[in-house]
Amino acid sequence: MVPVRREGDFARSLPGGDLIAAGLDDLARGVESVEALLVSIGAPRLVRLGYRVPNPLPDPERRLYERLCAEDPFTAHSRYNALIRRLVSFERAAECAS
């Protein structure tokens, strides 16, 4: 079993950690945000890496894309992909730091 990490400072120290830390905080408070949806997308891998992901949101990929479309439909696709790249960057860095 992987030990549960302290999400705060450790998460923020990695690339994309600001988004992950904010998403974890939002999920813990029951807030649906871009960051919370991003963490929900990455929840399976984040849990395997030892993060406690409280109450991941259902269908996060669709909900994140719809949220980005509502803000600006012309940039939603590129923004979605950029967010996913930051998530993957964080996951890879956390894996290396283990």
MOPAC internal coordinates of N, CA, C and O (Angstrom, degrees):
PM7 1SCF
backbone

  N    0.0000 0     0.00 0     0.00 0    0    0    0
  C    1.4572 1     0.00 0     0.00 0    1    0    0
  C    1.5217 1   109.30 1     0.00 0    2    1    0
  O    1.2310 1   120.63 1   -46.31 1    3    2    1
  N    1.3143 1   116.39 1   133.69 1    3    2    1
  C    1.4593 1   122.35 1   179.19 1    5    3    2
  C    1.5214 1   108.56 1   -78.82 1    6    5    3
  O    1.2310 1   119.74 1   -46.98 1    7    6    5
  N    1.3412 1   118.10 1   133.02 1    7    6    5
  C    1.4657 1   118.52 1   178.02 1    9    7    6
  C    1.5267 1   110.95 1   -67.11 1   10    9    7
  O    1.2310 1   120.86 1   -33.08 1   11   10    9
  N    1.3205 1   115.97 1   146.92 1   11   10    9
  C    1.4627 1   120.50 1   179.03 1   13   11   10
  C    1.5205 1   107.85 1   -72.75 1   14   13   11
  O    1.2310 1   121.13 1   -48.60 1   15   14   13
  N    1.3109 1   115.44 1   131.40 1   15   14   13
  C    1.4634 1   121.43 1  -178.95 1   17   15   14
  C    1.5143 1   110.61 1   -83.56 1   18   17   15
  O    1.2310 1   121.23 1   -23.29 1   19   18   17
  N    1.3109 1   115.25 1   156.71 1   19   18   17
  C    1.4579 1   119.75 1   169.54 1   21   19   18
  C    1.5141 1   106.24 1   -81.18 1   22   21   19
  O    1.2310 1   120.47 1   -65.65 1   23   22   21
  N    1.3236 1   116.70 1   114.35 1   23   22   21
  C    1.4505 1   121.71 1  -171.06 1   25   23   22
  C    1.5254 1   113.77 1   -69.01 1   26   25   23
  O    1.2310 1   119.50 1   146.45 1   27   26   25
  N    1.3061 1   118.55 1   -33.55 1   27   26   25
  C    1.4514 1   123.20 1  -170.87 1   29   27   26
  C    1.5137 1   115.35 1   -55.86 1   30   29   27
  O    1.2310 1   120.54 1    85.96 1   31   30   29
  N    1.3202 1   116.58 1   -94.04 1   31   30   29
  C    1.4561 1   121.63 1  -173.44 1   33   31   30
  C    1.5205 1   112.36 1   -64.31 1   34   33   31
  O    1.2310 1   119.79 1   139.26 1   35   34   33
  N    1.3250 1   118.00 1   -40.74 1   35   34   33
  C    1.4537 1   119.82 1  -179.39 1   37   35   34
  C    1.5254 1   110.74 1   -61.25 1   38   37   35
  O    1.2310 1   120.11 1   132.75 1   39   38   37
  N    1.3173 1   117.40 1   -47.25 1   39   38   37
  C    1.4643 1   120.59 1  -179.81 1   41   39   38
  C    1.5234 1   110.80 1   -60.31 1   42   41   39
  O    1.2310 1   120.27 1   136.01 1   43   42   41
  N    1.3137 1   117.08 1   -43.99 1   43   42   41
  C    1.4671 1   120.98 1  -177.92 1   45   43   42
  C    1.5216 1   112.54 1   -66.30 1   46   45   43
  O    1.2310 1   119.77 1   157.25 1   47   46   45
  N    1.3162 1   118.04 1   -22.75 1   47   46   45
  C    1.4565 1   120.93 1  -177.48 1   49   47   46
  C    1.5273 1   112.92 1   -78.62 1   50   49   47
  O    1.2310 1   119.83 1   168.93 1   51   50   49
  N    1.3067 1   117.94 1   -11.07 1   51   50   49
  C    1.4639 1   121.71 1  -178.31 1   53   51   50
  C    1.5261 1   110.73 1   -98.92 1   54   53   51
  O    1.2310 1   120.15 1   -21.66 1   55   54   53
  N    1.3375 1   117.33 1   158.34 1   55   54   53
  C    1.4692 1   119.65 1   177.22 1   57   55   54
  C    1.5302 1   110.42 1   -57.97 1   58   57   55
  O    1.2310 1   120.25 1   -50.57 1   59   58   57
  N    1.3153 1   117.12 1   129.43 1   59   58   57
  C    1.4596 1   121.40 1  -178.02 1   61   59   58
  C    1.5049 1   113.42 1    79.81 1   62   61   59
  O    1.2310 1   120.39 1  -178.43 1   63   62   61
  N    1.3191 1   116.86 1     1.57 1   63   62   61
  C    1.4562 1   121.47 1  -176.28 1   65   63   62
  C    1.5086 1   114.23 1   -62.60 1   66   65   63
  O    1.2310 1   120.51 1   151.44 1   67   66   65
  N    1.3337 1   116.62 1   -28.56 1   67   66   65
  C    1.4649 1   119.26 1   178.12 1   69   67   66
  C    1.5174 1   110.75 1   -62.83 1   70   69   67
  O    1.2310 1   120.47 1   138.76 1   71   70   69
  N    1.3217 1   116.71 1   -41.24 1   71   70   69
  C    1.4754 1   120.79 1   178.26 1   73   71   70
  C    1.5215 1   111.51 1   -67.47 1   74   73   71
  O    1.2310 1   120.85 1   137.15 1   75   74   73
  N    1.3216 1   115.98 1   -42.85 1   75   74   73
  C    1.4653 1   120.23 1  -177.48 1   77   75   74
  C    1.5234 1   110.24 1   -66.53 1   78   77   75
  O    1.2310 1   120.36 1   134.20 1   79   78   77
  N    1.3290 1   116.91 1   -45.80 1   79   78   77
  C    1.4732 1   120.05 1   179.55 1   81   79   78
  C    1.5298 1   110.92 1   -61.38 1   82   81   79
  O    1.2310 1   120.53 1   137.19 1   83   82   81
  N    1.3372 1   116.59 1   -42.81 1   83   82   81
  C    1.4699 1   119.90 1   178.56 1   85   83   82
  C    1.5270 1   110.47 1   -64.51 1   86   85   83
  O    1.2310 1   120.16 1   138.81 1   87   86   85
  N    1.3336 1   117.30 1   -41.19 1   87   86   85
  C    1.4577 1   121.03 1   179.27 1   89   87   86
  C    1.5117 1   112.77 1   -64.49 1   90   89   87
  O    1.2310 1   120.52 1   139.14 1   91   90   89
  N    1.3270 1   116.62 1   -40.86 1   91   90   89
  C    1.4679 1   120.42 1   177.24 1   93   91   90
  C    1.5212 1   110.37 1   -63.52 1   94   93   91
  O    1.2310 1   120.65 1   137.58 1   95   94   93
  N    1.3255 1   116.35 1   -42.42 1   95   94   93
  C    1.4695 1   120.22 1   177.71 1   97   95   94
  C    1.5274 1   111.16 1   -62.46 1   98   97   95
  O    1.2310 1   120.51 1   135.07 1   99   98   97
  N    1.3396 1   116.64 1   -44.93 1   99   98   97
  C    1.4610 1   120.28 1  -179.72 1  101   99   98
  C    1.5210 1   111.71 1   -63.33 1  102  101   99
  O    1.2310 1   120.44 1   137.64 1  103  102  101
  N    1.3313 1   116.77 1   -42.36 1  103  102  101
  C    1.4657 1   119.25 1   178.35 1  105  103  102
  C    1.5229 1   111.01 1   -62.43 1  106  105  103
  O    1.2310 1   120.39 1   139.60 1  107  106  105
  N    1.3109 1   116.86 1   -40.40 1  107  106  105
  C    1.4636 1   120.40 1   179.51 1  109  107  106
  C    1.5284 1   111.83 1   -62.74 1  110  109  107
  O    1.2310 1   120.60 1   149.21 1  111  110  109
  N    1.3334 1   116.46 1   -30.79 1  111  110  109
  C    1.4651 1   120.94 1   179.39 1  113  111  110
  C    1.5292 1   112.44 1   -93.24 1  114  113  111
  O    1.2310 1   119.69 1   178.03 1  115  114  113
  N    1.3315 1   118.19 1    -1.97 1  115  114  113
  C    1.4599 1   121.32 1   179.53 1  117  115  114
  C    1.5210 1   113.78 1    78.13 1  118  117  115
  O    1.2310 1   120.32 1  -155.21 1  119  118  117
  N    1.3210 1   117.00 1    24.79 1  119  118  117
  C    1.4666 1   121.98 1  -178.88 1  121  119  118
  C    1.5237 1   109.66 1   -97.68 1  122  121  119
  O    1.2310 1   120.54 1   -50.35 1  123  122  121
  N    1.3240 1   116.58 1   129.65 1  123  122  121
  C    1.4642 1   120.32 1   174.37 1  125  123  122
  C    1.5271 1   107.77 1   -90.75 1  126  125  123
  O    1.2310 1   120.97 1   -67.74 1  127  126  125
  N    1.3118 1   115.76 1   112.26 1  127  126  125
  C    1.4547 1   122.39 1   178.56 1  129  127  126
  C    1.5256 1   108.62 1  -132.98 1  130  129  127
  O    1.2310 1   120.77 1    -8.51 1  131  130  129
  N    1.3115 1   116.13 1   171.49 1  131  130  129
  C    1.4615 1   120.24 1   175.25 1  133  131  130
  C    1.5269 1   109.04 1   -56.47 1  134  133  131
  O    1.2310 1   120.86 1   135.46 1  135  134  133
  N    1.3101 1   115.95 1   -44.54 1  135  134  133
  C    1.4606 1   120.72 1  -178.87 1  137  135  134
  C    1.5289 1   112.10 1   -65.06 1  138  137  135
  O    1.2310 1   120.25 1   138.41 1  139  138  137
  N    1.3237 1   117.13 1   -41.59 1  139  138  137
  C    1.4699 1   120.96 1   178.96 1  141  139  138
  C    1.5252 1   110.79 1   -64.74 1  142  141  139
  O    1.2310 1   120.52 1   140.98 1  143  142  141
  N    1.3185 1   116.61 1   -39.02 1  143  142  141
  C    1.4634 1   119.99 1   177.53 1  145  143  142
  C    1.5229 1   110.45 1   -66.75 1  146  145  143
  O    1.2310 1   120.08 1   140.41 1  147  146  145
  N    1.3235 1   117.46 1   -39.59 1  147  146  145
  C    1.4590 1   121.02 1   178.44 1  149  147  146
  C    1.5244 1   110.80 1   -62.71 1  150  149  147
  O    1.2310 1   120.16 1   134.55 1  151  150  149
  N    1.3225 1   117.31 1   -45.45 1  151  150  149
  C    1.4644 1   120.86 1   177.59 1  153  151  150
  C    1.5278 1   110.44 1   -63.84 1  154  153  151
  O    1.2310 1   119.72 1   144.11 1  155  154  153
  N    1.3080 1   118.13 1   -35.89 1  155  154  153
  C    1.4679 1   121.26 1   177.51 1  157  155  154
  C    1.5268 1   110.57 1   -64.30 1  158  157  155
  O    1.2310 1   120.11 1   143.49 1  159  158  157
  N    1.3237 1   117.39 1   -36.51 1  159  158  157
  C    1.4679 1   120.81 1   176.24 1  161  159  158
  C    1.5238 1   109.30 1   -62.34 1  162  161  159
  O    1.2310 1   120.83 1   135.77 1  163  162  161
  N    1.3180 1   116.02 1   -44.23 1  163  162  161
  C    1.4551 1   120.44 1  -177.46 1  165  163  162
  C    1.5125 1   115.25 1   -86.49 1  166  165  163
  O    1.2310 1   119.87 1  -177.82 1  167  166  165
  N    1.3205 1   117.85 1     2.18 1  167  166  165
  C    1.4666 1   121.61 1  -173.09 1  169  167  166
  C    1.5300 1   114.46 1   -51.63 1  170  169  167
  O    1.2310 1   118.64 1   133.40 1  171  170  169
  N    1.3277 1   120.21 1   -46.60 1  171  170  169
  C    1.4739 1   117.71 1  -177.73 1  173  171  170
  C    1.5311 1   112.90 1   -58.46 1  174  173  171
  O    1.2310 1   120.72 1   134.86 1  175  174  173
  N    1.3184 1   116.23 1   -45.14 1  175  174  173
  C    1.4690 1   119.27 1  -179.41 1  177  175  174
  C    1.5269 1   111.03 1   -72.36 1  178  177  175
  O    1.2310 1   120.20 1   141.03 1  179  178  177
  N    1.3202 1   117.22 1   -38.97 1  179  178  177
  C    1.4632 1   120.11 1   178.96 1  181  179  178
  C    1.5241 1   111.12 1   -61.79 1  182  181  179
  O    1.2310 1   120.35 1   139.80 1  183  182  181
  N    1.3113 1   116.93 1   -40.20 1  183  182  181
  C    1.4659 1   120.63 1   177.71 1  185  183  182
  C    1.5297 1   109.77 1   -64.07 1  186  185  183
  O    1.2310 1   120.27 1   137.28 1  187  186  185
  N    1.3296 1   117.10 1   -42.72 1  187  186  185
  C    1.4715 1   119.97 1   177.45 1  189  187  186
  C    1.5298 1   111.59 1   -61.96 1  190  189  187
  O    1.2310 1   120.52 1   150.95 1  191  190  189
  N    1.3341 1   116.60 1   -29.05 1  191  190  189
  C    1.4648 1   121.18 1   178.61 1  193  191  190
  C    1.5300 1   112.28 1   -82.12 1  194  193  191
  O    1.2310 1   120.44 1   175.71 1  195  194  193
  N    1.3281 1   116.76 1    -4.29 1  195  194  193
  C    1.4536 1   120.45 1   175.40 1  197  195  194
  C    1.5147 1   115.40 1   103.46 1  198  197  195
  O    1.2310 1   119.93 1  -170.92 1  199  198  197
  N    1.3127 1   117.74 1     9.08 1  199  198  197
  C    1.4656 1   120.71 1   178.33 1  201  199  198
  C    1.5164 1   110.56 1   -87.06 1  202  201  199
  O    1.2310 1   120.77 1   -36.98 1  203  202  201
  N    1.3018 1   116.13 1   143.02 1  203  202  201
  C    1.4547 1   122.52 1   174.52 1  205  203  202
  C    1.5258 1   105.95 1   -89.78 1  206  205  203
  O    1.2310 1   120.44 1   -66.46 1  207  206  205
  N    1.3261 1   116.76 1   113.54 1  207  206  205
  C    1.4700 1   121.84 1  -178.65 1  209  207  206
  C    1.5218 1   107.45 1  -109.29 1  210  209  207
  O    1.2310 1   120.40 1   -80.11 1  211  210  209
  N    1.3408 1   116.84 1    99.89 1  211  210  209
  C    1.4634 1   119.94 1  -176.44 1  213  211  210
  C    1.5272 1   112.17 1   -76.83 1  214  213  211
  O    1.2310 1   120.43 1   -51.98 1  215  214  213
  N    1.2915 1   116.79 1   128.02 1  215  214  213
  C    1.4634 1   123.15 1   171.85 1  217  215  214
  C    1.5228 1   115.00 1    49.25 1  218  217  215
  O    1.2310 1   119.38 1  -118.72 1  219  218  217
  N    1.3501 1   118.79 1    61.28 1  219  218  217
  C    1.4638 1   119.25 1   177.24 1  221  219  218
  C    1.5286 1   110.33 1   -57.42 1  222  221  219
  O    1.2310 1   120.97 1   -35.59 1  223  222  221
  N    1.3084 1   115.75 1   144.41 1  223  222  221
  C    1.4661 1   121.12 1  -178.30 1  225  223  222
  C    1.5277 1   110.19 1   -79.51 1  226  225  223
  O    1.2310 1   119.88 1   -37.70 1  227  226  225
  N    1.3318 1   117.84 1   142.30 1  227  226  225
  C    1.4641 1   120.49 1   178.86 1  229  227  226
  C    1.5305 1   111.33 1   -73.16 1  230  229  227
  O    1.2310 1   121.13 1   -30.47 1  231  230  229
  N    1.3268 1   115.44 1   149.53 1  231  230  229
  C    1.4707 1   123.09 1   175.50 1  233  231  230
  C    1.5354 1   112.01 1    51.45 1  234  233  231
  O    1.2310 1   120.16 1  -130.77 1  235  234  233
  N    1.3407 1   117.30 1    49.23 1  235  234  233
  C    1.4579 1   119.61 1  -171.98 1  237  235  234
  C    1.5300 1   114.25 1   -67.84 1  238  237  235
  O    1.2310 1   119.77 1   148.54 1  239  238  237
  N    1.3360 1   118.04 1   -31.46 1  239  238  237
  C    1.4668 1   119.46 1  -178.90 1  241  239  238
  C    1.5227 1   110.75 1   -61.44 1  242  241  239
  O    1.2310 1   120.86 1   129.90 1  243  242  241
  N    1.3190 1   115.96 1   -50.10 1  243  242  241
  C    1.4682 1   120.26 1  -179.58 1  245  243  242
  C    1.5161 1   111.23 1   -64.39 1  246  245  243
  O    1.2310 1   120.78 1   134.81 1  247  246  245
  N    1.3253 1   116.12 1   -45.19 1  247  246  245
  C    1.4619 1   119.98 1  -177.33 1  249  247  246
  C    1.5316 1   111.77 1   -64.51 1  250  249  247
  O    1.2310 1   120.19 1   141.49 1  251  250  249
  N    1.3299 1   117.24 1   -38.51 1  251  250  249
  C    1.4608 1   119.62 1   177.67 1  253  251  250
  C    1.5224 1   110.19 1   -64.76 1  254  253  251
  O    1.2310 1   120.35 1   134.10 1  255  254  253
  N    1.3219 1   116.94 1   -45.90 1  255  254  253
  C    1.4639 1   119.90 1  -179.05 1  257  255  254
  C    1.5341 1   110.71 1   -62.93 1  258  257  255
  O    1.2310 1   120.32 1   136.90 1  259  258  257
  N    1.3167 1   117.00 1   -43.10 1  259  258  257
  C    1.4667 1   120.04 1   178.65 1  261  259  258
  C    1.5245 1   111.46 1   -62.58 1  262  261  259
  O    1.2310 1   120.72 1   141.06 1  263  262  261
  N    1.3151 1   116.23 1   -38.94 1  263  262  261
  C    1.4684 1   119.99 1   178.75 1  265  263  262
  C    1.5270 1   110.79 1   -64.45 1  266  265  263
  O    1.2310 1   120.47 1   136.58 1  267  266  265
  N    1.3294 1   116.71 1   -43.42 1  267  266  265
  C    1.4588 1   120.86 1   178.40 1  269  267  266
  C    1.5250 1   111.52 1   -65.93 1  270  269  267
  O    1.2310 1   120.63 1   143.10 1  271  270  269
  N    1.3345 1   116.41 1   -36.90 1  271  270  269
  C    1.4745 1   120.55 1   176.88 1  273  271  270
  C    1.5222 1   111.15 1   -64.27 1  274  273  271
  O    1.2310 1   120.50 1   141.29 1  275  274  273
  N    1.3150 1   116.66 1   -38.71 1  275  274  273
  C    1.4632 1   120.20 1  -179.89 1  277  275  274
  C    1.5233 1   110.88 1   -65.17 1  278  277  275
  O    1.2310 1   120.42 1   145.99 1  279  278  277
  N    1.3416 1   116.81 1   -34.01 1  279  278  277
  C    1.4613 1   120.84 1   178.82 1  281  279  278
  C    1.5244 1   111.60 1   -73.95 1  282  281  279
  O    1.2310 1   120.39 1   135.47 1  283  282  281
  N    1.3376 1   116.86 1   -44.53 1  283  282  281
  C    1.4627 1   121.81 1  -179.11 1  285  283  282
  C    1.5243 1   109.01 1  -164.69 1  286  285  283
  O    1.2310 1   120.11 1   -80.49 1  287  286  285
  N    1.3313 1   117.39 1    99.51 1  287  286  285
  C    1.4592 1   119.72 1  -175.16 1  289  287  286
  C    1.5327 1   113.96 1   -64.52 1  290  289  287
  O    1.2310 1   120.06 1   156.57 1  291  290  289
  N    1.3088 1   117.49 1   -23.43 1  291  290  289
  C    1.4612 1   120.18 1  -176.59 1  293  291  290
  C    1.5279 1   112.80 1   -77.24 1  294  293  291
  O    1.2310 1   120.03 1   157.36 1  295  294  293
  N    1.3185 1   117.54 1   -22.64 1  295  294  293
  C    1.4643 1   120.09 1  -179.04 1  297  295  294
  C    1.5289 1   112.78 1  -114.87 1  298  297  295
  O    1.2310 1   120.27 1  -176.69 1  299  298  297
  N    1.3099 1   117.09 1     3.31 1  299  298  297
  C    1.4713 1   120.55 1  -174.47 1  301  299  298
  C    1.5270 1   112.28 1   -58.37 1  302  301  299
  O    1.2310 1   120.23 1   135.14 1  303  302  301
  N    1.3062 1   117.17 1   -44.86 1  303  302  301
  C    1.4671 1   120.32 1  -176.19 1  305  303  302
  C    1.5311 1   111.15 1   -63.01 1  306  305  303
  O    1.2310 1   120.19 1   131.98 1  307  306  305
  N    1.3199 1   117.24 1   -48.02 1  307  306  305
  C    1.4652 1   119.49 1  -178.64 1  309  307  306
  C    1.5290 1   111.17 1   -68.40 1  310  309  307
  O    1.2310 1   119.86 1   143.69 1  311  310  309
  N    1.3173 1   117.88 1   -36.31 1  311  310  309
  C    1.4607 1   120.55 1   178.04 1  313  311  310
  C    1.5255 1   110.92 1   -67.49 1  314  313  311
  O    1.2310 1   120.45 1   139.35 1  315  314  313
  N    1.3279 1   116.75 1   -40.65 1  315  314  313
  C    1.4610 1   121.22 1   177.44 1  317  315  314
  C    1.5334 1   109.43 1   -58.87 1  318  317  315
  O    1.2310 1   120.78 1   130.59 1  319  318  317
  N    1.3286 1   116.11 1   -49.41 1  319  318  317
  C    1.4701 1   120.15 1  -179.19 1  321  319  318
  C    1.5213 1   111.63 1   -62.86 1  322  321  319
  O    1.2310 1   119.79 1   141.97 1  323  322  321
  N    1.3241 1   118.00 1   -38.03 1  323  322  321
  C    1.4636 1   121.06 1   178.78 1  325  323  322
  C    1.5311 1   110.77 1   -64.64 1  326  325  323
  O    1.2310 1   120.52 1   138.88 1  327  326  325
  N    1.3173 1   116.61 1   -41.12 1  327  326  325
  C    1.4623 1   120.17 1   178.03 1  329  327  326
  C    1.5242 1   111.34 1   -63.98 1  330  329  327
  O    1.2310 1   120.42 1   137.75 1  331  330  329
  N    1.3228 1   116.80 1   -42.25 1  331  330  329
  C    1.4697 1   120.62 1   178.75 1  333  331  330
  C    1.5281 1   109.90 1   -63.66 1  334  333  331
  O    1.2310 1   119.96 1   139.97 1  335  334  333
  N    1.3327 1   117.68 1   -40.03 1  335  334  333
  C    1.4678 1   120.16 1   177.67 1  337  335  334
  C    1.5264 1   111.17 1   -62.13 1  338  337  335
  O    1.2310 1   120.08 1   141.40 1  339  338  337
  N    1.3303 1   117.46 1   -38.60 1  339  338  337
  C    1.4706 1   120.44 1   178.49 1  341  339  338
  C    1.5233 1   110.87 1   -67.49 1  342  341  339
  O    1.2310 1   120.41 1   141.56 1  343  342  341
  N    1.3254 1   116.82 1   -38.44 1  343  342  341
  C    1.4686 1   120.69 1   176.19 1  345  343  342
  C    1.5245 1   110.31 1   -60.84 1  346  345  343
  O    1.2310 1   120.51 1   131.14 1  347  346  345
  N    1.3146 1   116.62 1   -48.86 1  347  346  345
  C    1.4666 1   121.10 1  -178.69 1  349  347  346
  C    1.5296 1   110.47 1   -63.65 1  350  349  347
  O    1.2310 1   120.48 1   141.25 1  351  350  349
  N    1.3191 1   116.68 1   -38.75 1  351  350  349
  C    1.4607 1   120.59 1   177.56 1  353  351  350
  C    1.5235 1   110.55 1   -61.19 1  354  353  351
  O    1.2310 1   120.46 1   136.21 1  355  354  353
  N    1.3189 1   116.72 1   -43.79 1  355  354  353
  C    1.4520 1   120.94 1   177.51 1  357  355  354
  C    1.5280 1   110.70 1   -61.80 1  358  357  355
  O    1.2310 1   120.70 1   132.07 1  359  358  357
  N    1.3170 1   116.27 1   -47.93 1  359  358  357
  C    1.4657 1   120.43 1  -177.80 1  361  359  358
  C    1.5135 1   111.18 1   -59.21 1  362  361  359
  O    1.2310 1   120.59 1   136.34 1  363  362  361
  N    1.3263 1   116.47 1   -43.66 1  363  362  361
  C    1.4721 1   120.49 1  -179.82 1  365  363  362
  C    1.5330 1   110.69 1   -65.20 1  366  365  363
  O    1.2310 1   120.52 1   137.19 1  367  366  365
  N    1.3285 1   116.61 1   -42.81 1  367  366  365
  C    1.4657 1   119.89 1   179.36 1  369  367  366
  C    1.5280 1   110.52 1   -64.59 1  370  369  367
  O    1.2310 1   120.07 1   139.26 1  371  370  369
  N    1.3223 1   117.47 1   -40.74 1  371  370  369
  C    1.4666 1   121.28 1   179.33 1  373  371  370
  C    1.5234 1   110.27 1   -65.28 1  374  373  371
  O    1.2310 1   120.90 1   143.20 1  375  374  373
  N    1.3188 1   115.88 1   -36.80 1  375  374  373
  C    1.4583 1   120.31 1   178.33 1  377  375  374
  C    1.5319 1   110.57 1   -64.45 1  378  377  375
  O    1.2310 1   120.41 1   137.04 1  379  378  377
  N    1.3198 1   116.81 1   -42.96 1  379  378  377
  C    1.4691 1   121.69 1   179.58 1  381  379  378
  C    1.5266 1   111.34 1   -67.63 1  382  381  379
  O    1.2310 1   120.37 1   147.51 1  383  382  381
  N    1.3197 1   116.89 1   -32.49 1  383  382  381
  C    1.4702 1   121.36 1  -177.66 1  385  383  382
  C    1.5304 1   111.74 1   -78.30 1  386  385  383
  O    1.2310 1   120.50 1   168.24 1  387  386  385
  N    1.3415 1   116.65 1   -11.76 1  387  386  385
  C    1.4701 1   119.88 1  -177.52 1  389  387  386
  C    1.5091 1   111.11 1   -67.67 1  390  389  387
  O    1.2310 1   120.10 1   180.00 1  391  390  389

